[in-house]
Amino acid sequence: MFQQRIIVLILAIFCVTNTTAETTPEELMEFSCLGDENCNFYATKIINSTCVKGVCHCYNKETHEKTDCRPYILRTNNIIGGHCPCNAPHSECHPKDNICYCEAAYIPSKDWRRCIRKYVPLDGACETDEQCLASTFFSHCNVTCTCDDSYRKFERTNSCLAQTKLKAKCNESIECGQHQVCQPDLGECVCEPGYVSQNNSENCLPARNLDESCSATAQCQAVVGPGGICANGTCECKEGYLVVMKKSAAHNGIVIMRNICELIVQLGAYCTLDEHCQNGGAQDQGDPMRCDHGECVCRYGVKNQMPCSTSAGIGVLMHKFTFGIMLIMVTLAIQTVNGVSFQINNL
């Protein structure tokens, strides 16, 4: 009787420990939260959802077993990333996954309920700085796309040109300095296209590509975008950006390739394909993120918690390791019980 109780107790401990191992974050579909109220979206008549250490955990009320957290109301079709049909203007249904995405030249608004233009020219209505920068360097959104301070719109090229330090007045470009043109609307000399103003100087410096020599960050940003920086006399990408090759149309219509500094894809970024979540653009099954309902989420383990796991095998290996340890413990315990029983029987 004593032997049977010990064995039952050991098996009970094993089951509890093994159950705990099965509910590790690597194995669950979890969502971030601050309190239980943030998890109510996943609770139903048979599912209980609670916030544990910043993530929602879902369990069956009857069996008390863990289950995937799924919203009891699916995303409605007025949200980009929701299921078709798609009612938002400039949204379209992808038949492969039956999900609503924005058309090619559009991106979701901040509330994901509308599709807004991805590229907005100067003076165009905008909602984000990214819309303006995608069209014109040295610009930002202020209801409409506007040139940054110390830059002025040049109508001929619809671009933002750098003001010089002295802001010399002019009527014609011949009155301006080297690599400068006269801005008719202002009657002021500005740096010509392809040049930027030198720090604390009247001179205009040429724009520079990555790995080329520079003396001002603006030289780099004129070519590679706001992610460029002049460091130790050379153009490179800022921290948080990486080098990406993009197509660019030259003035004669010929498509050319050039390197730019692109912001590293972050968790939650908009996407329509898995490759949009892969930094560098190359399709790689080892990449830690994938596209899910229009958002970049972790490919393995916890969907929206950084850093993402880089392998699906981590949780499996941990399970096997835990199971192996528990199996050894149970074997040793049974052998110990058998030894005790043998000694008692010989008394």
C-alpha positions as CSV (number, residue, x, y, z in Angstrom):
1,M,0.0,0.0,0.0
2,F,2.8,2.3,0.9
3,Q,4.6,1.6,-2.3
4,Q,1.4,2.3,-4.4
5,R,0.9,5.7,-2.7
6,I,4.5,6.7,-3.3
7,I,4.2,5.8,-7.0
8,V,0.9,7.7,-7.4
9,L,2.4,10.7,-5.7
10,I,5.5,10.6,-8.0
11,L,3.3,10.3,-11.1
12,A,1.1,13.2,-9.9
13,I,4.2,15.4,-9.6
14,F,5.3,14.3,-13.0
15,C,2.0,15.2,-14.6
16,V,1.8,18.6,-13.0
17,T,5.4,19.4,-14.0
18,N,4.9,18.2,-17.5
19,T,1.7,20.2,-17.8
20,T,3.5,23.3,-16.7
21,A,6.2,22.7,-19.3
22,E,3.5,22.5,-22.0
23,T,2.3,26.0,-21.2
24,T,5.6,27.7,-21.8
25,P,5.3,31.0,-23.9
26,E,7.1,29.3,-26.8
27,E,4.1,27.0,-27.2
28,L,1.2,29.4,-26.8
29,M,-0.4,32.0,-29.1
30,E,-0.2,35.0,-26.7
31,F,-1.0,38.7,-26.8
32,S,0.4,41.5,-24.7
33,C,-1.6,43.0,-21.8
34,L,-1.4,45.1,-18.8
35,G,-4.3,43.5,-16.9
36,D,-7.1,41.0,-17.2
37,E,-9.3,43.6,-18.8
38,N,-7.0,43.6,-21.9
39,C,-7.7,39.9,-22.4
40,N,-11.5,40.1,-22.3
41,F,-11.5,40.2,-26.1
42,Y,-10.6,36.5,-26.1
43,A,-13.0,35.4,-23.3
44,T,-16.2,33.5,-24.2
45,K,-18.7,31.3,-22.4
46,I,-16.3,28.4,-22.4
47,I,-13.0,30.2,-22.6
48,N,-11.3,32.1,-19.7
49,S,-8.6,34.5,-20.5
50,T,-6.2,36.1,-18.0
51,C,-3.2,38.3,-18.1
52,V,0.0,36.6,-16.8
53,K,3.3,38.4,-16.8
54,G,2.2,40.8,-19.6
55,V,0.6,38.3,-22.0
56,C,-2.9,36.8,-22.3
57,H,-3.3,33.1,-21.6
58,C,-6.5,31.3,-22.6
59,Y,-7.9,28.1,-20.9
60,N,-11.1,26.0,-21.3
61,K,-13.4,26.6,-18.3
62,E,-14.6,23.0,-18.3
63,T,-11.4,21.1,-18.8
64,H,-9.0,23.8,-17.5
65,E,-6.7,23.0,-20.4
66,K,-4.8,25.7,-22.3
67,T,-6.0,26.7,-25.7
68,D,-5.2,29.2,-28.4
69,C,-6.3,32.7,-27.7
70,R,-8.7,33.7,-30.5
71,P,-10.8,36.8,-30.6
72,Y,-14.5,36.0,-30.1
73,I,-15.3,38.6,-32.8
74,L,-13.1,38.4,-35.9
75,R,-11.7,41.6,-37.4
76,T,-14.5,43.3,-39.2
77,N,-14.2,44.3,-42.9
78,N,-13.8,48.0,-42.0
79,I,-10.3,47.2,-40.7
80,I,-7.3,46.6,-43.0
81,G,-6.1,43.1,-42.2
82,G,-9.7,41.9,-41.6
83,H,-11.6,39.3,-43.6
84,C,-13.1,40.1,-47.0
85,P,-15.3,41.7,-48.3
86,C,-13.4,45.0,-48.2
87,N,-15.4,48.2,-47.9
88,A,-12.6,50.7,-47.4
89,P,-11.7,52.8,-50.4
90,H,-8.5,51.7,-52.1
91,S,-8.6,48.4,-50.3
92,E,-8.6,45.0,-52.1
93,C,-9.3,41.4,-51.2
94,H,-6.4,38.9,-51.6
95,P,-8.1,35.7,-52.7
96,K,-5.3,33.5,-51.4
97,D,-5.9,34.3,-47.7
98,N,-9.3,36.2,-48.0
99,I,-7.8,39.2,-46.2
100,C,-8.3,42.9,-46.9
101,Y,-5.1,44.8,-47.8
102,C,-4.5,48.3,-49.2
103,E,-3.8,48.7,-52.9
104,A,-0.2,48.8,-54.1
105,A,0.3,52.6,-53.8
106,Y,-1.5,52.8,-50.4
107,I,-0.8,52.0,-46.8
108,P,-3.1,51.7,-43.7
109,S,-3.8,54.8,-41.7
110,K,-2.7,54.8,-38.0
111,D,-6.1,53.3,-37.0
112,W,-6.0,50.7,-39.8
113,R,-9.5,51.7,-40.9
114,R,-8.5,53.5,-44.1
115,C,-6.0,53.3,-46.9
116,I,-3.9,56.4,-47.4
117,R,-1.5,57.2,-50.2
118,K,2.0,55.9,-49.7
119,Y,3.7,58.6,-51.7
120,V,2.5,62.2,-51.2
121,P,4.2,65.1,-53.1
122,L,4.9,68.5,-51.6
123,D,1.7,70.5,-50.8
124,G,-0.3,67.2,-50.8
125,A,-2.6,66.3,-47.9
126,C,-0.8,63.9,-45.5
127,E,-1.1,62.1,-42.2
128,T,2.4,60.9,-41.5
129,D,5.9,62.1,-42.2
130,E,6.6,58.8,-43.9
131,Q,4.2,59.7,-46.7
132,C,6.1,62.9,-47.5
133,L,9.6,61.3,-47.1
134,A,8.7,58.5,-49.5
135,S,8.2,61.2,-52.2
136,T,10.6,64.0,-51.2
137,F,13.6,64.0,-49.0
138,F,14.0,66.8,-46.4
139,S,10.2,67.1,-46.0
140,H,7.6,66.4,-43.2
141,C,3.9,66.3,-42.7
142,N,2.2,69.4,-41.4
143,V,-1.4,68.8,-42.7
144,T,0.3,68.9,-46.1
145,C,3.8,67.8,-47.1
146,T,6.2,70.7,-46.4
147,C,9.9,71.2,-46.7
148,D,11.9,71.0,-43.5
149,D,13.4,74.2,-41.9
150,S,16.3,75.6,-43.9
151,Y,14.9,74.0,-47.1
152,R,12.6,75.6,-49.7
153,K,10.4,74.1,-52.4
154,F,11.8,74.3,-55.9
155,E,8.9,74.3,-58.3
156,R,10.9,73.1,-61.3
157,T,11.7,69.8,-59.7
158,N,9.1,69.7,-57.0
159,S,11.9,69.1,-54.5
160,C,13.2,70.6,-51.3
161,L,16.5,72.6,-51.9
162,A,18.8,73.7,-49.1
163,Q,19.0,77.4,-48.2
164,T,22.5,78.9,-47.8
165,K,23.7,80.5,-44.7
166,L,23.6,84.1,-45.9
167,K,20.3,83.6,-47.9
168,A,21.6,85.9,-50.5
169,K,18.9,87.7,-52.5
170,C,18.7,87.3,-56.3
171,N,16.6,87.8,-59.4
172,E,18.5,85.3,-61.6
173,S,20.7,82.3,-60.9
174,I,23.7,84.0,-62.4
175,E,23.7,86.2,-59.3
176,C,24.2,83.2,-57.0
177,G,27.3,81.3,-56.0
178,Q,28.7,78.0,-57.3
179,H,26.2,75.2,-57.4
180,Q,23.4,77.5,-56.5
181,V,20.2,78.6,-58.2
182,C,17.8,81.5,-57.7
183,Q,14.5,80.5,-56.1
184,P,12.1,82.9,-57.9
185,D,9.3,82.7,-55.3
186,L,11.7,83.7,-52.6
187,G,14.1,85.8,-54.6
188,E,16.8,83.9,-52.7
189,C,19.8,81.7,-53.6
190,V,19.5,78.0,-52.7
191,C,21.7,75.0,-53.5
192,E,21.0,73.4,-56.8
193,P,19.5,69.9,-57.1
194,G,22.1,67.3,-56.1
195,Y,23.8,69.7,-53.6
196,V,23.2,70.6,-49.9
197,S,24.2,73.4,-47.7
198,Q,27.5,73.0,-45.8
199,N,27.3,73.5,-42.0
200,N,27.8,77.1,-41.1
201,S,28.9,78.0,-44.6
202,E,27.7,79.6,-47.8
203,N,29.1,76.7,-49.8
204,C,27.0,74.0,-51.3
205,L,28.3,70.4,-51.1
206,P,27.6,67.5,-53.5
207,A,25.3,64.7,-52.4
208,R,27.1,61.5,-51.6
209,N,26.4,57.8,-51.8
210,L,27.1,55.2,-49.1
211,D,30.8,54.6,-48.5
212,E,31.7,57.9,-50.2
213,S,33.5,60.7,-48.3
214,C,31.4,63.4,-46.7
215,S,31.7,66.3,-44.3
216,A,27.9,66.8,-43.5
217,T,25.1,64.3,-42.8
218,A,22.8,66.1,-45.3
219,Q,25.1,65.0,-48.1
220,C,24.3,61.4,-47.3
221,Q,20.6,61.9,-46.7
222,A,20.2,63.6,-50.1
223,V,20.9,60.2,-51.7
224,V,20.1,57.4,-49.1
225,G,17.3,59.2,-47.2
226,P,16.8,60.2,-43.6
227,G,18.5,57.0,-42.4
228,G,21.9,58.2,-43.7
229,I,24.6,59.8,-41.5
230,C,28.1,61.1,-42.1
231,A,30.3,59.2,-39.6
232,N,34.1,59.6,-39.5
233,G,34.0,61.3,-42.9
234,T,32.1,58.5,-44.7
235,C,28.4,58.0,-45.5
236,E,26.7,55.1,-43.8
237,C,23.4,54.0,-42.3
238,K,22.3,55.1,-38.9
239,E,21.7,52.5,-36.1
240,G,18.3,50.9,-36.7
241,Y,18.6,51.2,-40.5
242,L,20.1,48.8,-43.1
243,V,21.3,49.0,-46.6
244,V,18.6,48.0,-49.2
245,M,18.9,48.2,-53.0
246,K,15.9,49.9,-54.6
247,K,14.8,50.8,-58.1
248,S,15.0,54.5,-59.0
249,A,13.8,56.1,-62.2
250,A,16.3,58.6,-63.7
251,H,15.2,61.7,-65.5
252,N,15.5,60.0,-68.9
253,G,13.2,57.3,-67.8
254,I,15.8,54.6,-67.4
255,V,15.4,52.5,-64.3
256,I,18.5,52.3,-62.2
257,M,19.3,50.5,-58.9
258,R,20.7,52.4,-55.9
259,N,21.3,51.7,-52.3
260,I,19.3,53.5,-49.6
261,C,19.1,53.3,-45.8
262,E,15.8,51.6,-44.9
263,L,14.3,51.4,-41.4
264,I,14.6,47.9,-40.0
265,V,11.2,46.2,-40.1
266,Q,9.6,46.4,-36.7
267,L,7.1,44.1,-35.0
268,G,3.6,45.2,-36.0
269,A,4.7,46.8,-39.3
270,Y,2.3,46.7,-42.2
271,C,2.8,43.9,-44.7
272,T,1.0,41.8,-47.4
273,L,3.6,39.1,-47.8
274,D,6.1,37.4,-45.5
275,E,9.0,38.9,-47.4
276,H,7.8,42.4,-46.3
277,C,8.7,41.3,-42.7
278,Q,12.2,40.1,-43.6
279,N,14.9,42.7,-43.2
280,G,16.8,42.9,-46.5
281,G,13.8,41.7,-48.6
282,A,15.2,38.2,-49.4
283,Q,12.8,35.3,-48.6
284,D,14.3,33.3,-45.8
285,Q,12.5,30.7,-43.8
286,G,14.9,31.4,-41.0
287,D,13.7,35.0,-40.6
288,P,12.1,35.5,-37.2
289,M,9.0,37.3,-38.5
290,R,6.1,36.6,-40.9
291,C,3.0,38.4,-42.2
292,D,-0.3,37.7,-40.4
293,H,-3.5,39.7,-41.1
294,G,-1.5,42.6,-42.5
295,E,1.0,42.8,-39.6
296,C,4.5,41.5,-39.0
297,V,4.5,39.1,-36.1
298,C,7.0,36.6,-34.7
299,R,7.2,33.5,-36.8
300,Y,7.9,31.3,-33.7
301,G,6.7,31.4,-30.1
302,V,5.0,34.5,-28.8
303,K,3.6,36.4,-31.7
304,N,4.0,40.0,-30.5
305,Q,6.8,40.0,-28.0
306,M,10.4,41.1,-28.9
307,P,12.9,39.7,-29.4
308,C,11.3,37.1,-31.6
309,S,12.5,33.5,-31.3
310,T,14.7,32.5,-34.2
311,S,13.8,28.8,-34.2
312,A,10.7,26.7,-33.7
313,G,12.9,24.0,-32.2
314,I,13.7,25.8,-28.9
315,G,10.4,24.9,-27.2
316,V,10.5,21.4,-28.5
317,L,14.0,20.8,-27.2
318,M,13.1,22.2,-23.8
319,H,10.1,19.8,-23.7
320,K,12.3,16.8,-24.6
321,F,14.9,17.9,-22.0
322,T,12.3,18.3,-19.3
323,F,10.7,15.0,-20.2
324,G,14.0,13.3,-20.1
325,I,14.9,14.7,-16.6
326,M,11.4,13.8,-15.2
327,L,11.7,10.3,-16.7
328,I,15.0,9.8,-14.9
329,M,13.6,11.1,-11.6
330,V,10.6,8.8,-11.8
331,T,12.9,5.8,-12.6
332,L,15.1,6.6,-9.7
333,A,12.2,7.1,-7.4
334,I,10.6,3.8,-8.3
335,Q,13.9,2.0,-7.8
336,T,14.2,3.7,-4.3
337,V,10.7,2.6,-3.4
338,N,11.4,-0.9,-4.5
339,G,14.5,-0.9,-2.3
340,V,12.6,0.4,0.7
341,S,9.8,-2.2,0.1
342,F,12.4,-4.9,-0.2
343,Q,14.0,-3.9,3.1
344,I,10.6,-3.7,4.8
345,N,9.6,-7.2,3.6
346,N,12.8,-8.6,4.9
347,L,12.2,-7.2,8.4
